[in-house]
Amino acid sequence: LKCWLFLLVAHLAEAVMRIALLPLAACADVCTLPDEARVDCQIGDQGGCEAAGCCWSPTNTDGLPWCFYSGQQCSLKYTSSGAPFRSSEMEKIRGYFRANIDINGTGAIIASPDASWNEGAYLFHWERDGSLTMQTVGRTDPDKAYVKTTFQNYVKWVTKVQNQKDPNGIDILAEPKYTIPSGVPFTGGWCRPQKDGPALRSLAVARYALGLFDENDLEGLDWVKTEVFGGPETLVQKDLAWLMQHWQDNTCDLWEDHQATDFFWGRFASRAALTVGATLAEKLGESSLAAQYKQVADQVTATLSGHWTGQYVTQTADRPLDGAVIDAFNVGYLDDGVFGPLSKEVLGTVKVFSAFFCGQYPINRADTAANIPGIMYGRYKGDVYVGGNPWILLTASLAQLVYRTAAEVAQQSSVDAEIYGLLVDAYQVDENLSTAKLAEQLMGTGDGILMRIRHHIEGVDFHMWEQLYKGNGTHASAGDLTWSYANVLSAMQFREKAQQAMTREVVV
């Protein structure tokens, strides 16, 4: 009996050692991925696959790889030694950003001044890009006088371009882009209609208006009451009235190459716009309008759970895996826990997207091999525009999301065990950390992501293109893209907020 027990224990010990020596991807939950997120590791046997840190999972589905990337090949662990960008570098980036805003005092925002790219296709004011830019201006620019002038000119511009006959036979509020400085809608072939414009415009301006209440800026509030929310033809009221009628309509997506009725991007932004608009209406004594906005916002909210697959949040049924969702988590978040940074929906999405984009872009794995921290995200599975590459704006958006996660963790005395497990899967943090140490590791993750951007733009004096080639990280598509600057500036501002949260006393 003693001999039998000894042999049993010996065999068990050997089995445990074999398990312990397996690569992380062979054991961890990181290999539990939806089929559409599998990117082929190009290794045909299980031993070689797992030795390379890839996942092995045989399947009967034709065309689906058995050996696929787990995301662990792009390490997100990074011990930060300071901010990813110095103060002088941030001022330089802000200068590039400002140069594209309020062109010649018109209020127009140019998507990119790069006339050499695609015959100047980006030399226009996009409603989407302009709105997102103004959210960044309102949130991050320290010069209040500049911010006030820029918003007032922007509202004049939008009011001007929205009050004309549409030459393309659609509603003028759903036009994608306008010529600068005339404000005439672009009449060439383009994906129309684009119905996220009213939500994003009204959200940017309503958030700024609420900030004027917080500052007790009486002059600014007079402007809000006359130009922003002073009747059915003023910007926020006009956009929200339109949104209440059309939020379920067919529309182009933010990438302008696909149409559907239920993009998560548009739905989450619409919910935010209606909710923030309701708050503004209440403050201005318009309780009836506030109630209408809240009612429709609740209807939009009820549809959002349909985008959760149990593993990640989809953009829409026939384009499920889309980086737009990551930016939506930031743009439309209301600090109410709905798709919050510590939710299973958001953490599950990051886990799946990191596995996909790590495998999709060779530059991600090459950077990691060269000890360059972070990861870069792109648009969607099957993207072919300029070859389908990482986008600076989406990578920066991921960093912002990580900083928001760090800030929330820092203000908690503990993290639920299930959520902690999801944090391990999504961000590769260590287990059993205090919330202070966990927040610190997450800060490092966010810094690492921005450090990867820095690595690819430092040599061009921090100018930012739209994309970075997936093979070698060189610059691709339009240069000095306003949206790229906007998202890097926003990410750095949320980094500052996370630092502040980490120094505040936790309320138990």
C-alpha positions in Angstrom: 0.0 0.0 0.0 2.8 2.4 0.9 4.5 1.7 -2.4 1.3 2.3 -4.3 0.7 5.6 -2.5 4.3 6.7 -3.2 3.9 6.0 -6.9 0.5 7.8 -7.0 2.0 10.9 -5.4 5.0 10.8 -7.7 2.8 10.6 -10.8 0.6 13.5 -9.5 3.7 15.6 -8.8 5.0 15.0 -12.3 1.7 15.9 -13.8 1.6 19.1 -11.8 5.1 20.0 -12.9 4.1 19.5 -16.5 1.1 21.7 -16.2 3.2 24.4 -14.5 5.7 24.4 -17.3 3.1 24.9 -20.0 3.0 28.3 -21.7 0.4 30.7 -20.1 -1.8 30.6 -23.2 -2.1 26.8 -22.9 -3.7 27.0 -19.5 -5.3 30.4 -19.0 -8.8 31.6 -20.0 -7.1 33.8 -22.6 -7.7 31.0 -25.1 -11.5 31.2 -24.7 -12.1 33.4 -27.7 -15.0 33.7 -30.2 -14.3 32.2 -33.6 -14.2 35.6 -35.3 -11.3 36.7 -33.1 -9.0 33.7 -34.0 -6.0 34.8 -36.0 -3.9 31.9 -37.4 -0.5 31.4 -35.8 0.5 29.3 -38.8 1.7 26.4 -36.7 0.3 22.9 -37.6 1.0 20.9 -34.5 -0.1 21.3 -30.9 3.3 21.1 -29.3 4.8 23.7 -31.6 1.7 25.9 -31.2 1.7 25.9 -27.4 5.5 26.3 -27.3 5.1 29.5 -29.3 2.6 30.8 -26.7 -0.4 30.3 -29.1 -3.7 28.6 -28.3 -4.5 25.1 -29.6 -8.2 24.3 -30.1 -9.3 21.8 -32.8 -12.5 22.7 -34.6 -14.7 21.2 -37.3 -15.5 24.7 -38.7 -14.0 25.1 -42.2 -11.4 27.9 -42.5 -11.1 28.3 -38.7 -7.5 27.9 -37.4 -6.7 25.4 -34.8 -3.6 27.3 -33.6 -4.3 31.0 -33.0 -3.0 34.0 -31.1 -4.1 34.6 -27.6 -3.0 38.2 -27.1 -0.3 37.1 -24.7 2.2 37.7 -27.5 1.7 41.4 -27.0 2.6 42.0 -23.3 0.7 44.8 -21.7 2.8 44.8 -18.5 4.9 47.9 -18.2 6.5 49.5 -15.2 6.2 53.2 -15.9 8.9 55.7 -15.1 6.9 58.8 -15.9 4.4 60.3 -18.3 4.6 59.0 -21.9 4.9 62.6 -23.2 6.8 65.5 -21.6 5.0 68.8 -21.0 6.9 70.4 -23.9 5.9 67.6 -26.2 2.3 67.9 -25.1 2.3 71.6 -25.9 3.7 70.7 -29.4 0.9 68.2 -29.9 -1.7 70.7 -28.7 -0.3 73.2 -31.2 -0.7 70.8 -34.1 -4.3 70.1 -32.8 -5.2 73.8 -32.5 -3.9 74.5 -36.0 -6.8 72.4 -37.4 -9.5 74.1 -35.4 -11.6 77.2 -36.1 -10.1 77.7 -39.5 -9.7 81.4 -40.1 -12.3 82.1 -37.4 -15.0 80.3 -39.3 -15.6 77.7 -36.6 -14.8 74.9 -39.1 -12.5 72.1 -38.1 -10.4 70.4 -40.8 -10.1 66.7 -40.6 -6.6 66.8 -41.9 -4.7 69.6 -43.7 -2.8 67.0 -45.8 -3.5 68.0 -49.4 -1.2 65.3 -50.7 -3.2 62.4 -49.4 -5.9 61.0 -51.7 -6.2 64.3 -53.7 -7.1 66.3 -50.5 -10.0 64.0 -49.5 -9.6 65.1 -45.9 -9.7 68.9 -46.4 -13.2 69.1 -45.1 -15.2 69.6 -42.0 -16.6 66.3 -40.9 -19.5 66.5 -38.5 -18.3 63.5 -36.5 -14.6 64.6 -36.3 -15.6 68.2 -35.6 -17.9 67.2 -32.7 -15.3 64.8 -31.1 -12.7 67.5 -31.5 -14.9 70.0 -29.6 -15.4 67.5 -26.8 -11.6 67.3 -26.5 -11.3 71.1 -26.6 -13.8 71.5 -23.9 -12.3 68.8 -21.7 -8.6 69.4 -22.1 -7.6 72.9 -23.1 -6.4 75.0 -20.2 -7.1 78.3 -21.9 -10.7 79.2 -21.0 -10.8 82.2 -23.2 -9.7 80.1 -26.2 -12.2 77.4 -25.4 -15.1 80.0 -25.2 -14.2 81.6 -28.5 -13.8 78.3 -30.2 -17.1 76.9 -29.0 -19.0 80.1 -30.0 -17.5 80.0 -33.5 -18.2 76.3 -33.8 -21.9 76.8 -32.9 -22.1 79.6 -35.5 -20.6 77.3 -38.1 -22.9 74.4 -37.3 -25.9 76.8 -37.3 -24.9 78.1 -40.7 -24.3 74.7 -42.4 -27.5 73.2 -41.0 -29.7 76.0 -42.3 -29.5 75.4 -46.1 -31.1 73.2 -48.7 -29.4 69.8 -49.0 -28.0 69.2 -52.5 -27.8 65.4 -52.0 -31.5 64.8 -51.3 -31.1 63.8 -47.7 -31.6 65.6 -44.4 -29.0 68.3 -44.0 -28.4 67.2 -40.4 -27.2 63.8 -41.6 -24.6 65.1 -44.1 -21.1 63.7 -43.5 -18.9 66.6 -44.5 -18.8 70.2 -45.6 -16.4 72.3 -47.7 -14.3 74.9 -46.0 -14.9 77.9 -45.8 -18.2 78.0 -47.6 -19.9 75.3 -45.5 -21.6 73.8 -48.6 -22.1 70.0 -48.3 -19.8 67.8 -50.3 -21.7 66.6 -53.3 -19.4 63.8 -54.5 -20.0 60.1 -53.9 -19.9 59.3 -50.2 -21.6 57.0 -47.7 -24.9 58.8 -46.7 -26.7 59.4 -44.5 -24.5 59.6 -41.4 -26.7 60.0 -38.4 -24.3 60.1 -35.5 -23.7 63.7 -36.2 -26.6 65.2 -34.3 -25.9 63.0 -31.2 -22.2 63.9 -31.1 -22.7 67.6 -31.9 -25.4 68.1 -29.2 -23.3 66.0 -26.7 -20.2 68.2 -27.2 -22.0 71.5 -26.9 -24.4 70.4 -24.0 -21.4 69.2 -22.0 -19.7 72.5 -22.5 -22.8 74.4 -21.5 -23.2 72.4 -18.3 -19.6 73.4 -17.5 -20.6 77.0 -17.7 -23.2 76.4 -15.0 -20.5 74.9 -12.8 -18.3 78.0 -13.4 -21.3 80.4 -12.9 -20.3 82.1 -16.1 -23.2 84.4 -16.6 -22.1 85.8 -19.9 -21.6 82.2 -21.2 -25.0 81.1 -19.9 -26.7 84.0 -21.7 -25.1 82.6 -24.9 -26.4 79.1 -24.1 -29.9 80.5 -23.6 -30.0 82.2 -26.9 -27.7 80.3 -29.3 -27.5 76.7 -27.9 -30.8 76.0 -26.2 -33.0 79.0 -26.9 -35.7 77.4 -29.1 -36.4 74.6 -31.6 -33.9 76.0 -34.2 -31.0 76.4 -31.8 -28.3 73.7 -32.0 -28.9 71.3 -29.1 -32.7 71.5 -29.3 -32.7 71.0 -33.0 -30.3 68.0 -32.9 -32.0 66.3 -30.1 -35.5 66.7 -31.6 -34.1 65.1 -34.8 -32.4 62.4 -32.8 -35.6 61.4 -31.0 -37.2 60.8 -34.3 -34.4 59.0 -36.2 -32.2 57.1 -33.7 -33.4 53.8 -35.1 -33.0 54.7 -38.8 -30.5 53.1 -41.2 -27.2 55.0 -41.2 -23.6 54.7 -42.3 -21.1 53.9 -39.6 -18.3 56.1 -38.5 -15.9 54.4 -40.9 -18.2 55.4 -43.8 -18.2 52.0 -45.5 -21.0 50.0 -43.9 -24.7 50.6 -43.1 -27.1 49.3 -40.4 -29.7 50.5 -38.0 -28.2 49.5 -34.7 -24.5 50.4 -34.5 -23.3 50.4 -30.9 -21.3 53.5 -31.6 -24.4 55.5 -32.6 -26.6 54.0 -29.9 -24.2 54.7 -27.0 -23.6 58.2 -28.3 -27.3 58.8 -28.7 -28.0 57.7 -25.1 -25.4 60.1 -23.8 -26.6 63.0 -25.9 -30.2 62.6 -24.8 -29.2 62.1 -21.1 -26.8 65.1 -21.0 -29.4 67.1 -23.0 -32.0 66.3 -20.4 -29.7 67.6 -17.6 -29.2 70.8 -19.5 -32.9 71.2 -20.2 -33.7 70.8 -16.5 -31.2 73.5 -15.5 -32.7 75.8 -18.0 -36.3 75.2 -16.7 -37.4 73.1 -19.7 -38.7 70.1 -17.7 -41.1 68.9 -20.4 -38.2 68.6 -22.9 -36.1 67.0 -20.3 -38.7 64.3 -19.7 -39.0 63.6 -23.5 -35.2 63.3 -23.8 -35.0 60.9 -20.8 -37.8 58.8 -22.2 -36.1 58.2 -25.5 -32.7 57.7 -23.7 -34.3 54.9 -21.7 -35.5 53.3 -24.9 -32.0 53.5 -26.4 -30.5 52.0 -23.2 -32.8 49.0 -23.4 -31.3 48.0 -26.8 -27.7 48.1 -25.7 -27.6 44.7 -23.9 -28.3 43.1 -27.3 -24.7 44.0 -28.4 -23.2 41.8 -25.6 -22.4 38.3 -26.8 -21.3 37.0 -23.5 -17.7 37.5 -24.5 -17.5 41.0 -26.1 -19.6 43.9 -27.3 -20.4 44.0 -31.0 -20.7 47.0 -33.2 -23.5 45.3 -35.3 -24.4 41.8 -36.3 -22.6 41.7 -39.6 -19.6 43.6 -38.4 -19.2 42.4 -34.9 -15.5 42.9 -34.1 -14.9 46.6 -34.5 -12.6 49.0 -32.7 -15.3 51.7 -32.8 -16.7 50.0 -29.7 -13.6 50.9 -27.7 -13.9 54.6 -28.6 -17.7 54.5 -27.9 -16.9 53.3 -24.3 -15.1 56.6 -23.8 -17.2 59.0 -25.8 -20.6 57.9 -24.5 -19.9 57.0 -20.9 -22.0 58.8 -18.3 -20.2 57.7 -15.1 -23.3 55.5 -14.3 -21.8 52.1 -14.6 -23.4 51.2 -17.9 -20.6 49.7 -19.9 -18.2 51.1 -17.3 -14.5 50.3 -17.3 -14.9 47.6 -14.6 -17.9 46.0 -16.3 -17.7 42.4 -17.6 -18.8 43.8 -21.0 -15.9 46.2 -21.3 -13.2 43.9 -19.9 -14.4 41.0 -22.0 -14.2 43.2 -25.1 -10.6 44.3 -24.4 -9.5 40.7 -23.9 -11.0 39.6 -27.2 -9.9 42.7 -29.2 -6.3 42.5 -27.8 -6.0 38.9 -28.9 -7.4 39.8 -32.4 -5.3 42.9 -33.0 -2.1 41.3 -31.6 -2.4 38.6 -34.1 -3.7 40.8 -36.9 -0.8 43.2 -37.0 2.8 42.0 -37.3 4.1 45.3 -36.0 2.4 44.6 -32.7 4.4 41.4 -32.2 7.6 42.9 -33.6 7.3 45.9 -31.2 6.8 43.5 -28.2 9.8 41.5 -29.3 11.8 44.7 -29.4 10.7 45.5 -25.8 8.5 48.4 -26.9 5.5 48.3 -24.5 1.8 48.3 -25.3 -0.4 47.3 -28.2 -2.0 49.0 -31.1 -5.7 48.7 -32.2 -7.3 49.1 -35.6 -10.7 49.2 -37.0 -12.4 45.9 -37.8 -11.9 42.4 -39.1 -11.6 42.5 -42.9 -10.5 46.1 -43.0 -8.7 46.8 -46.4 -8.5 50.6 -46.4 -4.8 51.4 -47.0 -4.2 47.7 -46.3 -5.9 47.6 -43.0 -3.6 49.0 -40.3 -3.5 50.1 -36.6 -5.0 53.6 -36.0 -3.5 56.0 -33.7 -6.8 57.4 -32.5 -8.1 53.9 -31.5 -4.9 53.0 -29.8 -5.0 56.2 -27.8 -8.7 55.5 -27.0 -7.6 52.1 -25.5 -5.1 54.0 -23.3 -7.8 56.4 -22.1 -10.0 53.4 -21.2 -7.2 51.8 -19.2 -6.6 55.1 -17.3 -10.3 55.3 -16.5 -10.1 51.7 -15.2 -7.1 52.6 -13.0 -9.1 55.6 -11.6 -12.1 53.5 -10.7 -9.9 50.8 -9.1 -8.0 53.4 -7.1 -11.2 54.6 -5.4 -12.3 51.1 -4.3 -11.3 49.2 -1.1 -11.6 45.9 -3.0 -12.4 44.4 -6.4 -14.9 41.7 -6.9 -13.2 38.3 -7.6 -14.9 37.8 -10.9 -14.0 41.3 -12.1 -10.4 40.8 -10.9 -10.2 37.7 -13.0 -11.4 39.6 -16.0 -8.8 42.3 -15.3 -6.1 39.6 -15.4 -7.4 38.3 -18.7 -7.8 41.8 -20.3 -4.7 43.6 -19.0 -2.4 40.8 -17.8 -2.2 42.3 -14.3 -0.8 40.3 -11.4 -3.2 38.5 -9.1 -3.9 39.2 -5.4 -2.8 42.9 -5.5 -4.2 45.6 -3.3 -6.4 48.1 -5.1 -3.6 50.7 -4.8 -1.0 48.3 -6.5 -3.6 47.2 -9.0 -4.3 50.8 -10.0 -0.5 51.3 -10.3 -0.2 48.4 -12.7 -3.1 49.6 -14.8 -1.4 53.0 -15.0 1.6 51.3 -16.3 -0.5 49.5 -18.9 -2.0 52.8 -20.1 1.5 54.4 -20.2 2.8 51.5 -22.2 0.1 51.8 -24.9 0.9 55.5 -25.3 4.7 54.7 -25.3 4.1 52.5 -28.3 2.5 55.4 -30.1 5.4 57.7 -29.0 7.9 55.2 -30.4 6.4 55.6 -33.9 5.9 59.4 -33.9 8.9 60.7 -32.0 11.1 60.6 -35.1 8.7 62.9 -37.0 8.5 65.5 -34.2 5.3 64.0 -32.8 3.2 64.7 -35.9 0.4 62.1 -36.1 -1.0 60.4 -39.1 -4.3 58.5 -39.3 -2.7 55.0 -39.4 0.6 53.2 -38.9 1.5 50.5 -41.4 0.9 47.0 -39.9 4.1 45.6 -41.2 6.7 48.2 -40.0 4.9 51.0 -38.2 5.7 53.7 -40.7 3.0 56.4 -41.2 0.0 55.8 -43.4 -2.9 57.7 -44.8 -3.6 61.4 -44.0 -1.1 63.4 -41.9 -1.8 65.6 -39.0 -5.2 64.0 -38.4 -7.2 66.1 -36.0 -8.9 63.0 -34.4 -5.6 61.4 -33.7 -4.4 64.4 -31.8 -7.8 64.7 -30.0 -7.6 61.2 -28.6 -4.0 61.4 -27.5 -4.8 64.7 -25.7 -7.9 63.1 -24.1 -5.9 60.0 -23.0 -3.3 62.1 -21.3 -6.0 64.2 -19.5 -7.6 61.0 -18.2 -4.1 59.9 -17.1 -4.0 63.0 -14.9 -7.4 62.2 -13.5 -6.3 58.7 -12.7 -3.2 60.0 -10.9 -5.5 62.3 -8.8 -7.8 59.4 -8.0 -4.8 57.4 -6.8 -3.9 60.1 -4.2 -7.4 60.6 -2.8 -8.5 58.8 0.3 -10.7 55.7 -0.4 -14.1 56.0 1.1 -15.2 52.6 2.4 
